Each structure stands twice: as structure tokens, then as C-alpha cells.
Amino acid sequence: RPAALAIYVLGIAVMFGAYLWALRLTRHVHSSRVLAPVVCTGVVATLTIASMYPVNAIDLFIYAVRSRIFTAYGQNPQVATPSQFPGDPYMAFSSAEWSVTGSPYGPLWNLIAAPITALTGENLTAALFGFKVLAVISVFVGAWLIGLTLQSYRLPVAAGVLLYLWNPLVLWEGVGNGHNDTVMMVPILAAMLAWSRGRDRWVIPLLVVAACIKYVAVLAVPVAVVAIWRRQQPSTRLN
């Protein structure tokens, strides 16, 4: 309804407005003075929004459905579809669109998700909670990796951590709706940390790991290859 839409848009606008205002404020304060408040507030915001029911995405349910195909029946979610298991209690939560297709995610995602459904069994609520916990941990690890990367360049850590940890898109979609992009970002951010510390041999493998979670990460591989090649070329000076 129009009123509900207006409230939703207003809420998102307030989140982004506060986020951009906080980013502006951190530019004028020494990083060490605001790092603790930035981290503590980010942790509270992440844990708070983690309790949100997925309101505009069903991905969290599909993760549980496909992971159960693997852990309960030993079938490969890349090719096995939810429609092949009509008697399973999870399968009622797979939409008509996704019930007849294999997983669009990388094979590594199946292994990451497997412990959750293996431990929770037929308890779908517990499985959804498990995937939310995975998203929260991934966001915290991502913020930590960003902080380490900024330290390598001697850049303000607080602003960079805030840029990610307070980001409404990360909070709403990554934690609230439980998208696995937060998991994919962990090896990508680890690759950036490796690059910042000159450990080039780790960059491509970490990006490949990210692509094995979600294929879109493969787009970063050719960029990284060119960057590593250019950095390893001997510098030349004009005489």
C-alpha cells in the first residue's frame, strides 16, 4: 500500500542519511578517537538488524533448502533440484521459480552452508538462524580485514570500517535478508589485504576462493592479474 511504501522509503532514506552524515563527521576527527564508537555502534546495528525477518528476499530460505538436499540426501545441489524431494519439510519453502533449478552459487558455498543444515536437521527456523549467524560473522570479519588493509596504507581506519560496517546495504541486504554476498566478500577483502602487504601470490587464489562461493567474483581476477603483472615490472626512468 502507498503508506507502507512511503514508510519503507523513508526508513531507508534515514538510514543512508545518518550513514553519510557519520562518514562526513569521521573525516574531521582523528581515527583513534572514534574507532571504538564506530566499531561498537556497528556491532550493535549488525546484531539488531540480524533479528529482522527477511522482508524482501527469500534467498535465506533457498540456502536452507538447497543445503538440506546435500546434507540430508547426499545429492549435489548444483544439479539436484528441490522439486525432486517433494516429501521433505523444507521443500515447501522453495518458490516455484527456484524449485526446478540447480544452485546458481559456487560449489564452495555448498560446503560452507552444509554444517548449518547438518546440525539443525528438520528445524528450518534453526537453519535460518544459522545462516544469519554466518552473515553476522562474515560482516565482522570483513570489517576487521578492511581495518588491517587501511593500517597497511596508514590511512584512517575508523572511516574505512564505518564505510562497510555501517553501510545500510550491507546491514539490510547482507545481514537482514541474509544474502551470501557477505561470505563472498571475506576472501575478496583478504585478497585486498594481501595486495596491500605485497603478498601477491595470495591474491589470485583468494579471489578464486571467492568465485567458488559466488561466481560473480571471477570478474575481479583479470583485474588482479593485470595489477600484479604491472607491479612486478621493473620501473623505468626517462633519461
Accessible surface in RSA format (square Angstrom, percent):
REM  Atomic radii and reference values for relative SASA: ProtOr
REM  Chains: A
REM  Algorithm: Lee & Richards
REM  Probe-radius: 1.40
REM  Slices: 20
REM RES _ NUM      All-atoms   Total-Side   Main-Chain    Non-polar    All polar
REM                ABS   REL    ABS   REL    ABS   REL    ABS   REL    ABS   REL
RES ARG A   1   235.55  98.9 188.21  95.9  47.34 112.7  78.25 106.9 157.31  95.3
RES PRO A   2   116.41  84.8 107.00  97.5   9.41  34.2 112.07  92.5   4.35  27.0
RES ALA A   3    69.81  64.2  59.98  92.6   9.83  22.4  68.00  95.8   1.81   4.8
RES ALA A   4    55.58  51.1  44.76  69.1  10.82  24.6  50.12  70.6   5.46  14.5
RES LEU A   5   113.45  63.2 108.42  77.6   5.04  12.7 112.75  79.2   0.70   1.9
RES ALA A   6    61.37  56.4  49.32  76.1  12.05  27.4  57.75  81.3   3.62   9.6
RES ILE A   7   123.73  70.4 120.90  90.1   2.83   6.8 121.46  87.5   2.27   6.2
RES TYR A   8    92.60  43.2  83.66  47.6   8.94  23.3  76.37  57.4  16.22  20.0
RES VAL A   9    82.87  54.5  81.06  73.4   1.82   4.4  82.45  71.6   0.43   1.2
RES LEU A  10   115.08  64.1 112.24  80.3   2.84   7.1 114.79  80.6   0.29   0.8
RES GLY A  11    33.33  41.1   0.00   N/A  33.33  41.1  32.55  89.3   0.78   1.7
RES ILE A  12    40.45  23.0  40.23  30.0   0.22   0.5  40.23  29.0   0.22   0.6
RES ALA A  13    55.69  51.2  41.04  63.3  14.65  33.3  49.00  69.0   6.69  17.7
RES VAL A  14    92.56  60.9  85.69  77.6   6.87  16.6  91.69  79.7   0.87   2.4
RES MET A  15    52.38  27.1  44.86  29.7   7.52  17.9  37.84  32.2  14.55  19.3
RES PHE A  16    78.32  39.2  78.32  48.5   0.00   0.0  78.32  47.5   0.00   0.0
RES GLY A  17    38.40  47.4   0.00   N/A  38.40  47.4  32.59  89.4   5.81  13.0
RES ALA A  18    55.71  51.2  47.11  72.7   8.59  19.5  51.17  72.1   4.54  12.0
RES TYR A  19    13.99   6.5  11.72   6.7   2.26   5.9  12.78   9.6   1.21   1.5
RES LEU A  20   106.77  59.5 100.83  72.1   5.94  14.9 101.22  71.1   5.55  14.9
RES TRP A  21   164.02  65.8 158.49  76.7   5.53  13.0 145.02  77.3  19.00  30.8
RES ALA A  22    11.65  10.7  10.34  16.0   1.30   3.0  11.65  16.4   0.00   0.0
RES LEU A  23    30.94  17.2  30.14  21.6   0.80   2.0  30.14  21.2   0.80   2.2
RES ARG A  24   155.55  65.3 154.05  78.5   1.50   3.6  32.92  45.0 122.63  74.3
RES LEU A  25    88.49  49.3  87.75  62.8   0.75   1.9  87.97  61.8   0.52   1.4
RES THR A  26    15.31  10.9   8.22   8.3   7.08  16.9   8.88  11.9   6.42   9.7
RES ARG A  27   181.45  76.2 144.40  73.6  37.05  88.2  48.11  65.8 133.34  80.8
RES HIS A  28   137.09  74.9 100.06  69.5  37.03  94.7  78.83  81.2  58.26  67.8
RES VAL A  29    52.56  34.6  39.57  35.8  12.99  31.3  44.32  38.5   8.24  22.3
RES HIS A  30   129.76  70.9 114.57  79.6  15.19  38.9  91.13  93.9  38.64  45.0
RES SER A  31    24.23  20.5  17.38  23.2   6.85  15.8  17.54  37.3   6.70   9.4
RES SER A  32    81.56  68.9  54.60  72.9  26.96  62.1  46.45  98.9  35.11  49.2
RES ARG A  33   182.04  76.4 156.06  79.6  25.98  61.9  51.98  71.0 130.07  78.8
RES VAL A  34    28.10  18.5  28.10  25.4   0.00   0.0  28.10  24.4   0.00   0.0
RES LEU A  35    58.23  32.4  58.23  41.7   0.00   0.0  58.23  40.9   0.00   0.0
RES ALA A  36    64.89  59.7  57.26  88.4   7.63  17.4  63.84  89.9   1.05   2.8
RES PRO A  37    72.15  52.6  64.81  59.1   7.34  26.7  71.82  59.3   0.33   2.0
RES VAL A  38     5.64   3.7   5.39   4.9   0.25   0.6   5.58   4.8   0.06   0.2
RES VAL A  39    57.20  37.6  57.20  51.8   0.00   0.0  57.20  49.7   0.00   0.0
RES CYS A  40    78.92  59.7  74.88  83.5   4.05   9.5  27.42  69.5  51.51  55.5
RES THR A  41    65.29  46.4  60.93  61.8   4.36  10.4  42.27  56.8  23.02  34.8
RES GLY A  42     0.01   0.0   0.00   N/A   0.01   0.0   0.01   0.0   0.00   0.0
RES VAL A  43    47.17  31.0  47.17  42.7   0.00   0.0  47.17  41.0   0.00   0.0
RES VAL A  44    96.55  63.5  94.34  85.4   2.21   5.3  96.37  83.7   0.18   0.5
RES ALA A  45    32.90  30.2  24.46  37.7   8.44  19.2  31.25  44.0   1.64   4.4
RES THR A  46     0.00   0.0   0.00   0.0   0.00   0.0   0.00   0.0   0.00   0.0
RES LEU A  47    98.70  55.0  86.65  62.0  12.05  30.3  87.34  61.3  11.36  30.6
RES THR A  48    89.37  63.6  79.09  80.2  10.27  24.5  71.46  96.0  17.90  27.1
RES ILE A  49    25.14  14.3  21.86  16.3   3.27   7.9  25.14  18.1   0.00   0.0
RES ALA A  50    18.52  17.0  12.55  19.4   5.97  13.6  12.82  18.0   5.70  15.1
RES SER A  51    99.78  84.3  61.11  81.6  38.67  89.1  52.81 112.5  46.97  65.8
RES MET A  52    34.57  17.9  24.11  16.0  10.47  24.9  29.16  24.8   5.42   7.2
RES TYR A  53   147.72  69.0 137.56  78.3  10.17  26.5 111.53  83.8  36.20  44.6
RES PRO A  54    14.01  10.2   6.48   5.9   7.53  27.4   6.48   5.3   7.53  46.8
RES VAL A  55    86.05  56.6  50.18  45.4  35.87  86.4  55.00  47.8  31.05  84.2
RES ASN A  56    77.55  53.5  41.79  40.4  35.76  86.1  38.20  91.9  39.35  38.0
RES ALA A  57    19.08  17.5   5.14   7.9  13.94  31.7  13.83  19.5   5.25  13.9
RES ILE A  58    79.44  45.2  77.64  57.8   1.80   4.3  77.64  55.9   1.80   4.9
RES ASP A  59    37.75  26.4  34.72  34.6   3.03   7.2   5.05  11.9  32.70  32.6
RES LEU A  60     1.29   0.7   1.29   0.9   0.00   0.0   1.29   0.9   0.00   0.0
RES PHE A  61    20.48  10.2  20.48  12.7   0.00   0.0  20.48  12.4   0.00   0.0
RES ILE A  62     7.81   4.4   7.81   5.8   0.00   0.0   7.81   5.6   0.00   0.0
RES TYR A  63     4.95   2.3   2.25   1.3   2.70   7.0   3.82   2.9   1.13   1.4
RES ALA A  64     0.00   0.0   0.00   0.0   0.00   0.0   0.00   0.0   0.00   0.0
RES VAL A  65     0.00   0.0   0.00   0.0   0.00   0.0   0.00   0.0   0.00   0.0
RES ARG A  66    11.21   4.7  11.17   5.7   0.04   0.1   8.81  12.0   2.39   1.5
RES SER A  67     4.53   3.8   0.97   1.3   3.56   8.2   3.85   8.2   0.68   0.9
RES ARG A  68    20.93   8.8  20.93  10.7   0.00   0.0   0.02   0.0  20.91  12.7
RES ILE A  69     0.00   0.0   0.00   0.0   0.00   0.0   0.00   0.0   0.00   0.0
RES PHE A  70    65.64  32.8  60.79  37.6   4.86  12.6  60.79  36.9   4.86  13.9
RES THR A  71    46.71  33.2   9.21   9.3  37.50  89.4  14.41  19.4  32.30  48.8
RES ALA A  72    48.86  44.9  10.56  16.3  38.30  87.1  19.74  27.8  29.12  77.1
RES TYR A  73    88.18  41.2  64.89  36.9  23.30  60.6  57.40  43.1  30.78  37.9
RES GLY A  74    60.83  75.0   0.00   N/A  60.83  75.0  28.98  79.5  31.85  71.3
RES GLN A  75    84.27  47.1  82.52  60.3   1.75   4.2   7.18  15.3  77.09  58.5
RES ASN A  76    74.88  51.6  66.54  64.3   8.34  20.1  27.12  65.3  47.76  46.2
RES PRO A  77     1.94   1.4   1.92   1.8   0.02   0.1   1.94   1.6   0.00   0.0
RES GLN A  78    44.42  24.8  30.00  21.9  14.42  34.3  20.50  43.6  23.92  18.1
RES VAL A  79   112.14  73.8  91.77  83.1  20.37  49.1  96.26  83.6  15.89  43.1
RES ALA A  80     5.92   5.4   3.22   5.0   2.70   6.1   5.92   8.3   0.00   0.0
RES THR A  81    18.72  13.3  18.72  19.0   0.00   0.0  14.57  19.6   4.15   6.3
RES PRO A  82     1.37   1.0   0.45   0.4   0.92   3.4   0.66   0.5   0.71   4.4
RES SER A  83    58.90  49.8  33.54  44.8  25.36  58.4  31.93  68.0  26.96  37.8
RES GLN A  84   107.33  60.0  78.63  57.5  28.70  68.3  35.31  75.2  72.02  54.6
RES PHE A  85    30.47  15.2  25.52  15.8   4.94  12.9  30.47  18.5   0.00   0.0
RES PRO A  86   116.92  85.2  85.62  78.0  31.30 113.8  92.16  76.1  24.76 153.9
RES GLY A  87    75.93  93.6   0.00   N/A  75.93  93.6  44.14 121.1  31.79  71.2
RES ASP A  88     7.92   5.5   0.05   0.0   7.88  18.6   1.74   4.1   6.18   6.2
RES PRO A  89    67.48  49.2  48.21  43.9  19.27  70.0  60.87  50.3   6.61  41.1
RES TYR A  90     0.89   0.4   0.89   0.5   0.00   0.0   0.89   0.7   0.00   0.0
RES MET A  91    15.01   7.8   7.78   5.1   7.23  17.2   8.06   6.8   6.95   9.2
RES ALA A  92    93.05  85.6  51.24  79.1  41.81  95.1  64.46  90.8  28.59  75.7
RES PHE A  93   100.37  50.2  86.09  53.3  14.29  37.2  93.11  56.5   7.26  20.8
RES SER A  94    15.30  12.9   2.06   2.8  13.23  30.5   0.32   0.7  14.98  21.0
RES SER A  95    36.40  30.8  24.10  32.2  12.30  28.3  35.51  75.6   0.88   1.2
RES ALA A  96    92.28  84.8  69.91 107.9  22.37  50.9  76.27 107.4  16.01  42.4
RES GLU A  97   119.29  68.5 103.12  78.0  16.17  38.5  49.00  94.8  70.29  57.4
RES TRP A  98    82.45  33.1  82.45  39.9   0.00   0.0  68.86  36.7  13.58  22.0
RES SER A  99    18.50  15.6  18.50  24.7   0.00   0.0   8.91  19.0   9.59  13.4
RES VAL A 100    97.68  64.3  77.65  70.3  20.03  48.3  78.35  68.1  19.32  52.4
RES THR A 101    53.68  38.2  49.54  50.2   4.14   9.9  53.68  72.1   0.00   0.0
RES GLY A 102    22.39  27.6   0.00   N/A  22.39  27.6   5.17  14.2  17.22  38.6
RES SER A 103    11.92  10.1   1.74   2.3  10.18  23.5   0.00   0.0  11.92  16.7
RES PRO A 104    59.79  43.6  40.14  36.6  19.65  71.4  50.41  41.6   9.38  58.3
RES TYR A 105    23.66  11.0  23.66  13.5   0.00   0.0   8.68   6.5  14.99  18.5
RES GLY A 106     0.00   0.0   0.00   N/A   0.00   0.0   0.00   0.0   0.00   0.0
RES PRO A 107    70.53  51.4  68.39  62.3   2.14   7.8  68.54  56.6   1.99  12.3
RES LEU A 108    50.64  28.2  48.43  34.6   2.21   5.6  50.17  35.2   0.47   1.3
RES TRP A 109    10.34   4.1  10.34   5.0   0.00   0.0   5.62   3.0   4.72   7.7
RES ASN A 110    13.43   9.3  11.90  11.5   1.53   3.7   5.53  13.3   7.91   7.6
RES LEU A 111   106.85  59.5  96.65  69.1  10.20  25.6  97.29  68.3   9.56  25.7
RES ILE A 112    49.19  28.0  36.66  27.3  12.53  30.2  42.73  30.8   6.46  17.5
RES ALA A 113     1.36   1.3   1.36   2.1   0.00   0.0   1.36   1.9   0.00   0.0
RES ALA A 114    13.33  12.3  13.33  20.6   0.00   0.0  13.33  18.8   0.00   0.0
RES PRO A 115    72.70  53.0  66.82  60.9   5.87  21.4  72.50  59.9   0.20   1.2
RES ILE A 116    23.12  13.2  19.07  14.2   4.05   9.8  23.12  16.6   0.00   0.0
RES THR A 117     2.17   1.5   0.04   0.0   2.13   5.1   0.04   0.1   2.13   3.2
RES ALA A 118    66.00  60.7  34.78  53.7  31.22  71.0  39.97  56.3  26.02  68.9
RES LEU A 119   156.37  87.1 123.10  88.1  33.27  83.6 125.15  87.9  31.22  84.0
RES THR A 120    30.15  21.4  16.26  16.5  13.89  33.1  22.50  30.2   7.65  11.6
RES GLY A 121    28.69  35.4   0.00   N/A  28.69  35.4  28.53  78.3   0.15   0.3
RES GLU A 122   117.94  67.7  98.38  74.4  19.56  46.6  29.79  57.6  88.15  72.0
RES ASN A 123    82.05  56.6  72.41  70.0   9.65  23.2  22.88  55.1  59.17  57.2
RES LEU A 124    22.60  12.6  19.25  13.8   3.34   8.4  19.25  13.5   3.34   9.0
RES THR A 125   105.90  75.3 104.10 105.5   1.80   4.3  67.42  90.6  38.48  58.2
RES ALA A 126    35.09  32.3  25.85  39.9   9.24  21.0  32.04  45.1   3.05   8.1
RES ALA A 127     0.00   0.0   0.00   0.0   0.00   0.0   0.00   0.0   0.00   0.0
RES LEU A 128    25.65  14.3  25.60  18.3   0.04   0.1  25.65  18.0   0.00   0.0
RES PHE A 129   140.78  70.4 136.20  84.4   4.58  11.9 139.99  84.9   0.79   2.3
RES GLY A 130    16.59  20.5   0.00   N/A  16.59  20.5  14.23  39.1   2.36   5.3
RES PHE A 131     4.46   2.2   2.01   1.2   2.45   6.4   2.01   1.2   2.45   7.0
RES LYS A 132    17.98   8.8  17.92  11.0   0.06   0.2  14.87  13.4   3.11   3.3
RES VAL A 133    59.16  38.9  57.44  52.0   1.72   4.1  59.09  51.3   0.07   0.2
RES LEU A 134    36.57  20.4  34.47  24.7   2.10   5.3  36.30  25.5   0.27   0.7
RES ALA A 135     2.73   2.5   2.47   3.8   0.26   0.6   2.67   3.8   0.05   0.1
RES VAL A 136    12.88   8.5  12.88  11.7   0.00   0.0  12.88  11.2   0.00   0.0
RES ILE A 137    94.06  53.5  93.46  69.6   0.59   1.4  94.06  67.7   0.00   0.0
RES SER A 138     6.20   5.2   4.45   5.9   1.74   4.0   1.53   3.3   4.67   6.5
RES VAL A 139     0.00   0.0   0.00   0.0   0.00   0.0   0.00   0.0   0.00   0.0
RES PHE A 140    59.22  29.6  52.15  32.3   7.07  18.4  53.83  32.6   5.39  15.4
RES VAL A 141    50.05  32.9  48.31  43.7   1.74   4.2  50.05  43.5   0.00   0.0
RES GLY A 142     0.38   0.5   0.00   N/A   0.38   0.5   0.38   1.0   0.00   0.0
RES ALA A 143     6.49   6.0   5.78   8.9   0.72   1.6   6.06   8.5   0.43   1.1
RES TRP A 144   155.09  62.2 146.11  70.7   8.98  21.1 134.10  71.5  20.99  34.1
RES LEU A 145    12.37   6.9  12.37   8.8   0.00   0.0  12.37   8.7   0.00   0.0
RES ILE A 146    28.20  16.0  26.51  19.8   1.69   4.1  28.20  20.3   0.00   0.0
RES GLY A 147     7.28   9.0   0.00   N/A   7.28   9.0   7.28  20.0   0.00   0.0
RES LEU A 148    36.69  20.4  36.25  25.9   0.43   1.1  36.25  25.5   0.43   1.2
RES THR A 149    13.82   9.8  13.82  14.0   0.00   0.0  12.60  16.9   1.22   1.8
RES LEU A 150    29.48  16.4  29.48  21.1   0.00   0.0  29.48  20.7   0.00   0.0
RES GLN A 151   102.38  57.3  86.69  63.4  15.69  37.4  25.67  54.6  76.71  58.2
RES SER A 152    41.97  35.5   4.26   5.7  37.71  86.9  15.04  32.0  26.93  37.7
RES TYR A 153   105.90  49.4  84.63  48.2  21.27  55.3  80.64  60.6  25.26  31.1
RES ARG A 154   225.04  94.5 192.28  98.0  32.76  78.0  70.79  96.7 154.24  93.5
RES LEU A 155    91.92  51.2  84.44  60.4   7.48  18.8  85.74  60.2   6.18  16.6
RES PRO A 156    80.91  59.0  72.68  66.3   8.23  29.9  77.70  64.2   3.21  19.9
RES VAL A 157    20.57  13.5  20.25  18.3   0.32   0.8  20.25  17.6   0.32   0.9
RES ALA A 158     1.09   1.0   1.09   1.7   0.00   0.0   1.09   1.5   0.00   0.0
RES ALA A 159    24.97  23.0  23.07  35.6   1.90   4.3  23.66  33.3   1.31   3.5
RES GLY A 160    13.52  16.7   0.00   N/A  13.52  16.7  11.35  31.1   2.17   4.9
RES VAL A 161     7.47   4.9   7.47   6.8   0.00   0.0   7.47   6.5   0.00   0.0
RES LEU A 162     1.11   0.6   1.11   0.8   0.00   0.0   1.11   0.8   0.00   0.0
RES LEU A 163    96.47  53.7  95.39  68.2   1.08   2.7  95.39  67.0   1.08   2.9
RES TYR A 164    26.05  12.2  24.89  14.2   1.17   3.0  24.68  18.6   1.37   1.7
RES LEU A 165     3.45   1.9   3.45   2.5   0.00   0.0   3.45   2.4   0.00   0.0
RES TRP A 166    56.83  22.8  51.88  25.1   4.95  11.6  52.43  28.0   4.41   7.1
RES ASN A 167    32.66  22.5  32.66  31.6   0.00   0.0   0.00   0.0  32.66  31.6
RES PRO A 168     2.00   1.5   1.52   1.4   0.48   1.8   1.74   1.4   0.27   1.7
RES LEU A 169   111.18  61.9 108.27  77.5   2.91   7.3 110.36  77.5   0.82   2.2
RES VAL A 170    22.57  14.8  18.17  16.4   4.40  10.6  22.57  19.6   0.00   0.0
RES LEU A 171    11.60   6.5  11.60   8.3   0.00   0.0  11.60   8.1   0.00   0.0
RES TRP A 172    42.66  17.1  42.66  20.6   0.00   0.0  42.66  22.7   0.00   0.0
RES GLU A 173    45.96  26.4  45.96  34.8   0.00   0.0  23.05  44.6  22.91  18.7
RES GLY A 174     4.87   6.0   0.00   N/A   4.87   6.0   4.23  11.6   0.64   1.4
RES VAL A 175     0.00   0.0   0.00   0.0   0.00   0.0   0.00   0.0   0.00   0.0
RES GLY A 176     0.00   0.0   0.00   N/A   0.00   0.0   0.00   0.0   0.00   0.0
RES ASN A 177     0.00   0.0   0.00   0.0   0.00   0.0   0.00   0.0   0.00   0.0
RES GLY A 178     3.83   4.7   0.00   N/A   3.83   4.7   0.00   0.0   3.83   8.6
RES HIS A 179    32.07  17.5  31.62  22.0   0.45   1.1  21.75  22.4  10.32  12.0
RES ASN A 180     1.93   1.3   0.00   0.0   1.93   4.7   1.93   4.7   0.00   0.0
RES ASP A 181    50.51  35.4  50.51  50.3   0.00   0.0  23.79  56.0  26.73  26.7
RES THR A 182     6.70   4.8   5.77   5.9   0.93   2.2   6.57   8.8   0.14   0.2
RES VAL A 183    11.56   7.6  11.31  10.2   0.25   0.6  11.31   9.8   0.25   0.7
RES MET A 184    14.84   7.7  14.84   9.8   0.00   0.0  14.84  12.6   0.00   0.0
RES MET A 185    52.22  27.0  52.22  34.6   0.00   0.0  37.66  32.0  14.56  19.3
RES VAL A 186    37.33  24.6  37.33  33.8   0.00   0.0  37.33  32.4   0.00   0.0
RES PRO A 187    11.25   8.2   9.31   8.5   1.94   7.0  11.25   9.3   0.00   0.0
RES ILE A 188    27.52  15.7  27.24  20.3   0.28   0.7  27.24  19.6   0.28   0.8
RES LEU A 189    10.79   6.0  10.42   7.5   0.38   0.9  10.42   7.3   0.38   1.0
RES ALA A 190    22.19  20.4  19.78  30.5   2.41   5.5  19.83  27.9   2.36   6.3
RES ALA A 191     2.63   2.4   2.23   3.4   0.41   0.9   2.40   3.4   0.23   0.6
RES MET A 192    99.33  51.4  95.34  63.1   3.99   9.5  86.21  73.3  13.11  17.4
RES LEU A 193    24.26  13.5  24.26  17.4   0.00   0.0  24.26  17.0   0.00   0.0
RES ALA A 194    10.48   9.6   6.56  10.1   3.92   8.9  10.22  14.4   0.25   0.7
RES TRP A 195    68.05  27.3  68.05  32.9   0.00   0.0  49.63  26.5  18.42  29.9
RES SER A 196    18.97  16.0   0.01   0.0  18.96  43.7   0.25   0.5  18.72  26.2
RES ARG A 197   108.22  45.4  77.76  39.6  30.46  72.5  30.15  41.2  78.07  47.3
RES GLY A 198    49.63  61.2   0.00   N/A  49.63  61.2  21.77  59.7  27.86  62.4
RES ARG A 199   127.62  53.6 126.55  64.5   1.06   2.5  21.78  29.8 105.84  64.1
RES ASP A 200    20.93  14.7  16.59  16.5   4.34  10.3   7.86  18.5  13.07  13.0
RES ARG A 201   182.33  76.6 157.42  80.2  24.91  59.3  78.19 106.9 104.14  63.1
RES TRP A 202   131.00  52.6 131.00  63.4   0.00   0.0 123.34  65.8   7.66  12.4
RES VAL A 203     6.99   4.6   6.99   6.3   0.00   0.0   6.99   6.1   0.00   0.0
RES ILE A 204    46.03  26.2  46.03  34.3   0.00   0.0  46.03  33.1   0.00   0.0
RES PRO A 205    64.57  47.1  58.06  52.9   6.52  23.7  63.57  52.5   1.01   6.3
RES LEU A 206    40.22  22.4  40.22  28.8   0.00   0.0  40.22  28.2   0.00   0.0
RES LEU A 207     8.81   4.9   8.81   6.3   0.00   0.0   8.81   6.2   0.00   0.0
RES VAL A 208    70.37  46.3  70.37  63.7   0.00   0.0  70.37  61.1   0.00   0.0
RES VAL A 209    59.81  39.4  58.73  53.2   1.08   2.6  59.81  52.0   0.00   0.0
RES ALA A 210     0.00   0.0   0.00   0.0   0.00   0.0   0.00   0.0   0.00   0.0
RES ALA A 211    12.20  11.2  11.43  17.6   0.77   1.8  11.65  16.4   0.55   1.5
RES CYS A 212    43.13  32.6  42.17  47.0   0.97   2.3   3.79   9.6  39.35  42.4
RES ILE A 213     4.16   2.4   4.16   3.1   0.00   0.0   4.16   3.0   0.00   0.0
RES LYS A 214    40.17  19.6  40.17  24.6   0.00   0.0  25.91  23.3  14.25  15.2
RES TYR A 215   107.97  50.4 105.75  60.2   2.22   5.8  89.98  67.6  17.99  22.2
RES VAL A 216    81.26  53.5  68.67  62.2  12.58  30.3  76.05  66.1   5.20  14.1
RES ALA A 217     5.34   4.9   0.00   0.0   5.34  12.2   5.34   7.5   0.00   0.0
RES VAL A 218    79.95  52.6  78.23  70.8   1.72   4.1  78.23  68.0   1.72   4.7
RES LEU A 219   126.88  70.7 118.06  84.5   8.82  22.2 119.36  83.8   7.52  20.2
RES ALA A 220    36.19  33.3  29.50  45.5   6.69  15.2  34.16  48.1   2.03   5.4
RES VAL A 221    25.87  17.0  25.87  23.4   0.00   0.0  25.87  22.5   0.00   0.0
RES PRO A 222    78.37  57.1  73.24  66.8   5.13  18.6  78.08  64.5   0.29   1.8
RES VAL A 223   106.48  70.1 100.89  91.3   5.59  13.5 105.46  91.6   1.02   2.8
RES ALA A 224    13.48  12.4   7.29  11.2   6.20  14.1  13.16  18.5   0.32   0.8
RES VAL A 225    74.66  49.1  71.94  65.1   2.72   6.6  73.51  63.9   1.15   3.1
RES VAL A 226    82.59  54.3  81.23  73.5   1.36   3.3  82.59  71.8   0.00   0.0
RES ALA A 227    35.36  32.5  27.47  42.4   7.89  17.9  33.54  47.2   1.82   4.8
RES ILE A 228    20.66  11.8  20.66  15.4   0.00   0.0  20.66  14.9   0.00   0.0
RES TRP A 229   151.17  60.7 148.03  71.7   3.14   7.4 130.67  69.7  20.50  33.3
RES ARG A 230   164.67  69.1 150.15  76.5  14.52  34.6  29.14  39.8 135.53  82.1
RES ARG A 231   103.39  43.4  74.80  38.1  28.60  68.1  58.78  80.3  44.61  27.0
RES GLN A 232   118.76  66.4  88.65  64.8  30.10  71.7  34.37  73.2  84.38  64.0
RES GLN A 233    80.30  44.9  67.79  49.5  12.51  29.8  23.13  49.2  57.17  43.4
RES PRO A 234   110.66  80.6  91.22  83.1  19.44  70.7 102.26  84.4   8.40  52.2
RES SER A 235   111.19  94.0  76.90 102.6  34.29  79.0  52.60 112.0  58.59  82.1
RES THR A 236   126.96  90.3  96.38  97.7  30.58  72.9  68.63  92.2  58.33  88.2
RES ARG A 237   221.21  92.9 195.09  99.5  26.12  62.2  70.19  95.9 151.03  91.5
RES LEU A 238   185.53 103.3 155.98 111.6  29.55  74.3 157.27 110.5  28.26  76.1
RES ASN A 239   197.05 135.9 120.10 116.1  76.95 185.3  69.37 167.0 127.68 123.4
END  Absolute sums over single chains surface
CHAIN  1 A    13372.4      11184.9       2187.5       9519.9       3852.5
END  Absolute sums over all chains
TOTAL         13372.4      11184.9       2187.5       9519.9       3852.5
